[in-house]
């Protein structure tokens, strides 16, 4: 039997009350030959049984590892050339799947960008806008929705960066920055998300702090100078200003001014070295990826 053209991957944790409706809505869509993979991330309810009853291919984790870990399990098991990632809580409308798949002829990844009315509260809207702005700065391209988990991309591109994906809810941001910094085109399609069924599993403070750390790590991994340069500039301007103040008021160059200016130079040089390492790593990864493409298939 020939492999399906599309693999729909749904990470789920205690989503027995909603995953059935999501799978039924997917089945109602007119799609190319596809498979639906539900990764049960250690649920304590009947999520796996409900998914299996609706014809999904169910993979199970023995305990809850994380949303990103479930996505990685699905990516490794998928057989389709294209993978579509979506949640099983009812937020991501299956009716929007064709709109995400259509641009893939010209783009390597298509992301469903939430319209403002889809945000659950002003704090989520503000946080997502701040994260998307930071990602746009790092990638030097506009990012409309950094945290959306509703997206379609080629499986080979996802596997190229799979080891970089965290096990938590932050995998979408890593994928977006990885593709953009690798020079692969990404498109954002506005989609009205629904309200999730049940209670959100994202804890605003804990997961928000963890997400910010992961985002900083990914930014440093792909574009370190975009992170180091502003920090270096801050210390340089502060040191220069402090030196000007002490020179005018005390007519001397203080140790604090020397420390601030030296710190600025050190951070800048670390940024340059990190930038070179990042470029070498990306070139090596691109070469390995190109070699894999040239290998003859059995």
Secondary structure by P-SEA (a helix, b strand, c coil): cccccbbbbbbbccccccaaaaaaaaaacccccbbbbbbccccccaaaaaaaaaccbbbbbcccccaaaaaaaaaaaccccbbbbbbcccccccccccccccccccccbbbbcccccccccaaaaaaaaaaaaaaaaaacccccccccccccccaaaaaacccccccccaaaaaaaaaaaaacbbbbbbbbbccccccccccccaaaaaaaaaaaaaaaaaccccccaaaaaaaaaaaaaaaaaaaaaacccccaaaaaaaaaaaaaaaaaaaaaaaaaaaaaaaaaaaaaaaacccc
